[in-house]
């Protein structure tokens, strides 16, 4: 089914407006609060989300909304076939520290599957968009994943969760395994942009765990529509609610899954968990 063009137009409008709010906030200053030990929220996050909710409530009152700051949580059940999934600032820690790697991310799901996605990076003025079956684009230019095949030639990216201080050993060990096998590994601090950069061929692969649906729903569609591949870290079919993923150009995907399997097997044999 081809998505209604109004859906993408609305998604683009919202992320562009969110980008304006973000840049205005950077210029004028903003308050920062803590949701956890290292998990931040700013008044700009809240302003972006309230704007999004107001626009969607007016135009699509029968649609559901799942968003980071004002929803009950990532497992909140959908109440309607159409559901918008919004991250008002993906990369809030970067934003709060003045690091220009953040974005707004919005997807529309139909029965749990993303059909429209829009991600806007206001610092670089890059707008990533995707529609199911119609491809993905950056500023109107078609995206295509890289052709890198050996993992030794691959530039990879990952991220760490806000409870890193609890899960650190396991995550650092896997990070080390990838460092030894790939050309290089980066960490930007925005899962949505990580996915867009895989779609654009800037990265060859991305893995991360302990994610939320608003982190990945739009970016996953951008990757697959650019010819990439996404699964869970266990190789199962991708599910935004599973909390983990591997996204790649395709050719390095199986090698990335092998690194993860080997790392987990090694931890099991050594008796660490």
Secondary structure by P-SEA (a helix, b strand, c coil): ccccaaaaaaaaaaaaaaaaaaaaaaaccbbbbbccccccccaaaaaaaaaaaaaaaaccccbbbbbccccccccccccccbbbbbccccaaaaaaacccccbbbbbbbccccccbbbbbbccccbbbbbccccccccccbbbbbbccccccccccccccccccccccaaaaaaaaaaaaccccccccccaaaaaaaaaaccccccccccccccccaaaaaaaaaacccccccccccccccccccccccccaaaaaaaaaaaaaaaaaaaccc
